[in-house]
Amino acid sequence: MTEIPTFQCKEGCHDCCGMVPFSKDEWQRISLKAAELGVIPREILSSTDDTIFVPDIKLEETCPFMENDGCSIYENRPFMCRLFGATEVSHLICPRGCKPETPLTESQTDVLMEERIMGYE
């Protein structure tokens, strides 16, 4: 499986933070912080293997895990959050120019998306 390359974000930046889906496993990793914040998942897609959740908040709201100094679940953030800025796919490029030394190509990103997202259907 292709790994998502890491890179350093600009301090205090949250340009990529917004509504993203969580897999069941991802939700379990962040559930304690979610409970602290009163964030309840809303199921959006079910299958025999997994469920996709989104936080049950209004679309115009920011990510409920965003705090003044950054992401409160950074080490456990979802796949989509990890992918943002790490790829050459145009709608996932960091607007501040942050990126890994070797970003994922579009084809590598497609493979990861297929494995992680499409595989849940």
Backbone bond lengths (Angstrom), bond angles and torsions (degrees), N, CA, C in turn:
res aa  C-N    CA-C-N  psi(-1)  N-CA   C-N-CA  omega(-1)  CA-C   N-CA-C  phi
1 M - - - 1.451 - - 1.532 109.09 -
2 T 1.296 115.97 138.66 1.459 122.08 177.50 1.520 109.43 -70.45
3 E 1.311 116.34 136.21 1.462 121.64 177.79 1.528 109.70 -93.26
4 I 1.301 116.08 148.23 1.466 120.83 175.88 1.524 107.67 -82.51
5 P 1.332 117.78 121.95 1.466 119.12 -179.89 1.528 111.38 -69.05
6 T 1.313 115.28 148.88 1.464 120.04 178.84 1.524 110.42 -97.78
7 F 1.313 115.19 161.35 1.462 121.78 177.96 1.517 107.91 -161.43
8 Q 1.295 117.18 167.90 1.464 122.43 -178.29 1.526 110.19 -94.96
9 C 1.315 116.33 124.97 1.464 121.38 174.98 1.525 109.05 -81.99
10 K 1.324 115.77 162.91 1.459 120.80 173.25 1.531 107.90 -71.44
11 E 1.311 116.59 136.03 1.457 120.77 -178.62 1.523 111.04 -58.14
12 G 1.319 115.57 132.92 1.453 121.34 178.49 1.518 114.99 80.23
13 C 1.307 117.79 -3.41 1.460 121.00 -178.76 1.529 109.86 -73.46
14 H 1.301 115.20 144.00 1.461 121.10 173.14 1.528 109.74 -147.14
15 D 1.335 115.21 31.92 1.456 120.88 -178.53 1.530 112.60 -61.39
16 C 1.318 117.38 -28.67 1.463 119.93 -177.04 1.523 112.54 -93.50
17 C 1.318 117.71 -2.14 1.460 121.22 -175.02 1.522 110.95 -80.01
18 G 1.291 115.31 127.68 1.459 120.76 179.26 1.506 109.80 -172.88
19 M 1.288 116.26 -159.75 1.452 121.60 -178.31 1.525 110.06 -77.58
20 V 1.315 116.57 119.27 1.460 121.40 175.83 1.519 109.03 -133.23
21 P 1.329 117.33 151.86 1.461 119.79 176.35 1.523 110.81 -76.47
22 F 1.319 115.51 154.07 1.459 123.30 176.82 1.522 107.94 -121.31
23 S 1.317 117.31 140.63 1.465 119.22 170.14 1.524 107.88 -78.52
24 K 1.303 116.00 167.90 1.458 120.72 177.66 1.527 110.82 -57.85
25 D 1.322 117.25 -44.50 1.472 121.15 178.74 1.523 111.60 -62.74
26 E 1.336 116.25 -42.81 1.465 119.69 178.79 1.530 110.21 -63.18
27 W 1.327 116.39 -41.78 1.458 119.70 -179.62 1.524 110.49 -62.86
28 Q 1.322 117.38 -39.17 1.464 120.37 178.22 1.520 111.29 -62.47
29 R 1.328 117.65 -37.50 1.465 120.76 179.08 1.521 112.58 -66.10
30 I 1.316 117.60 -31.24 1.465 119.76 -177.01 1.521 113.21 -104.66
31 S 1.319 117.62 3.60 1.465 120.65 -171.45 1.527 114.00 -60.90
32 L 1.321 118.96 -33.62 1.469 119.69 178.98 1.523 111.31 -64.44
33 K 1.330 116.75 -44.98 1.467 120.45 177.79 1.527 109.78 -66.10
34 A 1.328 116.38 -38.33 1.455 120.38 178.41 1.528 110.59 -60.97
35 A 1.312 116.32 -43.49 1.466 120.41 179.32 1.525 110.93 -62.77
36 E 1.331 116.32 -40.43 1.475 120.33 177.15 1.523 111.30 -57.36
37 L 1.332 115.65 -40.05 1.465 121.41 -176.18 1.524 113.36 -88.42
38 G 1.328 116.83 -6.28 1.457 120.59 -177.37 1.509 113.24 73.51
39 V 1.325 117.35 23.79 1.458 121.94 179.75 1.525 108.54 -86.33
40 I 1.310 116.01 126.57 1.456 121.50 -178.15 1.521 108.04 -113.93
41 P 1.346 117.91 131.40 1.461 118.47 -179.72 1.527 111.56 -74.70
42 R 1.310 115.08 147.99 1.459 121.96 173.89 1.516 106.74 -115.59
43 E 1.316 116.88 122.78 1.458 121.54 -179.28 1.519 109.26 -69.46
44 I 1.337 117.00 134.97 1.465 119.02 177.54 1.521 113.51 -123.39
45 L 1.329 118.18 -16.40 1.454 120.37 179.89 1.516 107.93 -154.41
46 S 1.301 117.26 130.13 1.454 120.24 178.92 1.519 110.00 -119.00
47 S 1.300 115.29 152.35 1.452 122.16 172.53 1.512 106.90 -150.19
48 T 1.300 116.73 -179.52 1.458 119.44 179.53 1.516 111.47 -72.84
49 D 1.339 118.05 -23.44 1.458 121.64 -175.41 1.512 114.71 -97.51
50 D 1.310 117.69 -34.73 1.453 119.59 -171.13 1.523 109.96 -156.82
51 T 1.290 115.60 170.65 1.452 122.86 177.52 1.516 107.41 -132.12
52 I 1.325 116.57 142.77 1.457 121.73 175.46 1.521 107.52 -103.65
53 F 1.342 115.67 133.81 1.452 121.40 179.80 1.521 109.86 -120.50
54 V 1.301 115.62 154.94 1.460 121.45 165.56 1.522 106.24 -127.47
55 P 1.332 118.12 151.21 1.464 118.40 174.92 1.520 109.57 -60.80
56 D 1.299 117.53 141.04 1.455 122.14 -178.14 1.526 110.18 -84.88
57 I 1.334 115.22 71.40 1.461 121.37 177.41 1.524 108.67 -134.41
58 K 1.318 116.99 166.25 1.460 121.41 -178.95 1.520 110.53 -68.26
59 L 1.331 115.82 147.40 1.466 121.13 -177.47 1.512 113.61 -60.31
60 E 1.332 118.66 -29.93 1.462 120.19 -178.35 1.530 112.36 -80.07
61 E 1.325 117.37 -8.26 1.454 120.36 178.37 1.523 110.58 -79.96
62 T 1.310 115.81 156.07 1.459 119.92 176.49 1.522 109.41 -82.40
63 C 1.293 115.82 173.37 1.457 121.35 178.84 1.536 109.29 -57.36
64 P 1.323 117.57 131.62 1.456 119.70 -178.40 1.531 113.50 -69.03
65 F 1.312 117.15 -11.78 1.464 120.86 -178.85 1.524 112.49 -96.38
66 M 1.337 116.35 4.32 1.449 121.46 178.39 1.519 109.83 -82.29
67 E 1.318 116.52 128.13 1.452 121.95 176.27 1.518 108.50 -120.91
68 N 1.309 117.66 170.84 1.468 121.67 -177.03 1.517 113.11 -52.73
69 D 1.313 117.13 -39.26 1.460 119.78 -177.10 1.529 113.23 -98.14
70 G 1.313 117.97 13.00 1.459 120.29 175.68 1.519 113.17 128.56
71 C 1.300 114.53 -160.28 1.462 122.96 -175.55 1.526 110.09 -77.85
72 S 1.323 115.92 125.27 1.463 119.88 -179.19 1.526 112.81 -79.26
73 I 1.333 117.14 -10.55 1.473 121.22 178.46 1.528 110.97 -121.48
74 Y 1.329 116.64 25.69 1.461 121.66 -171.82 1.531 113.05 -47.89
75 E 1.305 118.68 -47.07 1.475 121.10 -178.39 1.520 112.03 -68.01
76 N 1.311 117.87 -21.23 1.464 122.53 -179.24 1.523 112.55 -117.28
77 R 1.319 117.07 17.83 1.465 120.32 -176.49 1.535 110.73 -62.41
78 P 1.319 116.75 154.28 1.468 121.51 -177.35 1.536 113.43 -66.89
79 F 1.300 114.43 165.23 1.456 123.61 178.88 1.528 111.88 -51.24
80 M 1.331 117.37 -47.60 1.471 120.23 -176.74 1.522 111.54 -63.48
81 C 1.314 117.15 -35.05 1.467 120.67 177.41 1.528 110.31 -67.76
82 R 1.321 116.44 -37.72 1.467 121.07 179.41 1.529 111.41 -68.99
83 L 1.332 115.94 -31.71 1.460 120.82 -176.52 1.529 112.27 -75.31
84 F 1.327 117.41 -32.42 1.465 121.11 -176.53 1.529 110.52 -59.61
85 G 1.320 116.41 126.37 1.456 122.41 179.05 1.514 113.81 87.87
86 A 1.324 117.47 -14.78 1.469 121.36 -176.23 1.519 112.46 -96.21
87 T 1.319 117.65 6.22 1.451 122.25 -174.05 1.527 111.86 -134.16
88 E 1.315 115.39 162.67 1.466 121.66 176.21 1.527 112.22 -88.25
89 V 1.328 118.36 -1.50 1.467 121.82 179.10 1.524 108.08 -64.38
90 S 1.322 116.33 126.20 1.469 121.53 -168.76 1.525 114.65 -54.76
91 H 1.317 119.27 -43.42 1.472 119.83 -177.11 1.529 113.30 -80.31
92 L 1.334 117.19 1.29 1.469 121.48 177.31 1.531 112.59 -117.28
93 I 1.333 117.00 9.91 1.462 121.41 178.77 1.524 109.28 -80.89
94 C 1.311 116.74 137.18 1.459 121.79 179.36 1.530 109.73 -65.36
95 P 1.334 118.02 127.92 1.466 120.27 -179.95 1.522 113.12 -69.22
96 R 1.321 117.95 -14.71 1.466 121.69 179.11 1.526 111.99 -97.25
97 G 1.323 116.65 4.18 1.459 120.52 175.64 1.519 115.76 84.00
98 C 1.320 117.95 7.06 1.469 119.90 177.49 1.522 109.36 -75.40
99 K 1.312 116.18 137.51 1.463 120.36 178.24 1.519 109.30 -166.65
100 P 1.323 116.80 161.56 1.460 119.53 176.48 1.524 110.26 -73.42
101 E 1.305 115.39 165.49 1.463 120.23 177.63 1.527 110.66 -56.87
102 T 1.322 116.26 -40.22 1.460 121.39 178.31 1.532 108.71 -127.17
103 P 1.343 117.57 91.84 1.460 119.74 179.75 1.533 111.72 -65.90
104 L 1.312 116.18 158.69 1.451 120.90 174.47 1.522 109.29 -66.29
105 T 1.306 116.28 140.81 1.461 120.22 174.46 1.525 108.48 -75.61
106 E 1.324 116.02 169.11 1.462 119.26 177.33 1.522 111.15 -61.32
107 S 1.342 116.96 -39.49 1.468 118.86 -179.52 1.532 111.45 -68.98
108 Q 1.324 118.22 -37.34 1.463 120.47 175.71 1.528 110.49 -64.28
109 T 1.321 116.06 -40.03 1.458 120.92 178.56 1.519 110.36 -64.14
110 D 1.327 116.63 -42.08 1.467 120.76 177.97 1.523 110.91 -58.51
111 V 1.333 116.90 -43.11 1.464 121.40 179.65 1.528 110.21 -62.50
112 L 1.329 116.80 -46.31 1.467 120.13 178.58 1.529 111.47 -61.49
113 M 1.319 116.12 -43.91 1.464 119.76 179.03 1.522 110.62 -61.42
114 E 1.307 115.95 -41.89 1.466 120.58 178.54 1.523 110.33 -60.57
115 E 1.320 116.23 -45.98 1.466 121.26 -179.13 1.521 112.29 -66.30
116 R 1.309 116.71 -43.63 1.468 120.94 -171.17 1.528 114.47 -91.22
117 I 1.307 117.11 -37.67 1.460 119.70 -174.67 1.529 111.35 -102.39
118 M 1.294 116.53 -56.53 1.455 120.23 -176.48 1.531 111.51 -64.57
119 G 1.317 116.97 -28.24 1.453 121.06 179.97 1.510 113.72 -65.01
120 Y 1.350 117.47 -14.59 1.459 120.75 -179.12 1.526 112.23 -82.46
121 E 1.315 117.14 -14.18 1.468 119.43 -177.09 1.509 111.48 -75.85
